[in-house]
Amino acid sequence: MPKIDKMLEWGVVKAGDIIQAKGRDDEAELLANGNVLVDHAELSMQTWLKDLYGWSSVQTYVFAVHKESGKSLSQIREEYMQENLVTGDEN
């Protein structure tokens, strides 16, 4: 599945968007490089979420929620890919 850099390239999320941790009030600002800014520190989204939940691993795109749309990054990615699916032969 495409990563956050592709999602930024597609324009489905953008630098400056607020990302929330699913089921929590914690927020981070999405940066142009795909990392997040939390308390003036730049972290990978996965590191931020693992630290918040206290888990050794986390499904980043499921637990990162785009605040404006209320959708997980996983949902946004899947919707974009379904809407822009290109079949092998258009003729």
C-alpha positions as CSV (number, residue, x, y, z in Angstrom):
1,M,0.0,0.0,0.0
2,P,1.2,3.5,-0.7
3,K,2.8,5.4,2.2
4,I,2.2,8.9,3.5
5,D,4.6,10.5,1.0
6,K,2.3,9.3,-1.8
7,M,-0.8,10.5,0.0
8,L,0.8,13.9,0.3
9,E,1.7,13.8,-3.4
10,W,-1.9,12.9,-4.3
11,G,-3.1,15.8,-2.3
12,V,-5.5,13.8,-0.1
13,V,-3.6,15.0,3.0
14,K,-1.4,18.1,3.1
15,A,1.3,19.5,5.3
16,G,-0.2,21.4,8.2
17,D,-3.1,19.0,8.5
18,I,-3.9,17.8,12.1
19,I,-3.6,14.1,12.8
20,Q,-5.3,12.7,15.8
21,A,-4.6,9.4,17.6
22,K,-7.7,7.2,17.2
23,G,-9.8,7.2,20.4
24,R,-7.6,9.9,22.0
25,D,-7.4,13.6,22.2
26,D,-3.7,13.7,21.2
27,E,-2.9,15.6,18.1
28,A,0.1,16.2,15.8
29,E,0.7,18.4,12.8
30,L,1.5,16.6,9.6
31,L,4.8,17.8,8.0
32,A,5.6,17.9,4.3
33,N,8.1,15.0,4.7
34,G,5.4,12.7,6.2
35,N,6.6,13.0,9.8
36,V,4.6,14.8,12.5
37,L,5.3,17.7,14.8
38,V,4.4,17.0,18.4
39,D,5.4,19.4,21.2
40,H,8.0,21.1,19.0
41,A,9.6,17.7,18.2
42,E,9.6,16.0,14.8
43,L,8.8,12.3,15.0
44,S,7.7,9.6,12.6
45,M,4.0,9.0,12.8
46,Q,4.7,5.4,13.9
47,T,7.0,6.5,16.7
48,W,4.5,9.1,17.9
49,L,1.6,6.5,18.0
50,K,3.7,3.7,19.5
51,D,4.8,6.1,22.3
52,L,1.2,7.3,22.9
53,Y,-0.3,3.8,23.1
54,G,2.7,2.2,24.8
55,W,2.7,-0.5,22.2
56,S,5.7,-2.1,20.5
57,S,4.0,-1.9,17.1
58,V,1.0,-0.1,15.8
59,Q,-1.0,-0.1,12.5
60,T,-0.1,3.5,11.8
61,Y,-2.7,4.2,9.0
62,V,-5.5,2.7,11.1
63,F,-4.7,4.6,14.3
64,A,-3.9,8.0,12.6
65,V,-7.1,10.0,12.0
66,H,-7.2,13.0,9.8
67,K,-9.0,15.5,12.0
68,E,-10.7,17.5,9.3
69,S,-12.4,14.5,7.7
70,G,-12.6,12.3,10.7
71,K,-11.3,9.4,8.6
72,S,-8.3,7.2,9.3
73,L,-5.4,7.5,6.9
74,S,-6.2,4.0,5.9
75,Q,-9.7,4.9,4.9
76,I,-8.5,8.0,3.0
77,R,-5.9,5.9,1.1
78,E,-8.4,3.1,0.3
79,E,-11.0,5.6,-1.0
80,Y,-8.5,7.4,-3.2
81,M,-7.2,4.2,-4.6
82,Q,-10.8,2.9,-5.4
83,E,-11.8,6.2,-7.0
84,N,-8.6,6.4,-9.1
85,L,-8.2,2.7,-9.9
86,V,-6.8,2.3,-13.4
87,T,-7.6,-0.9,-15.2
88,G,-5.1,-2.6,-17.4
89,D,-6.9,-2.1,-20.7
90,E,-9.1,1.0,-21.2
91,N,-9.8,0.2,-24.9
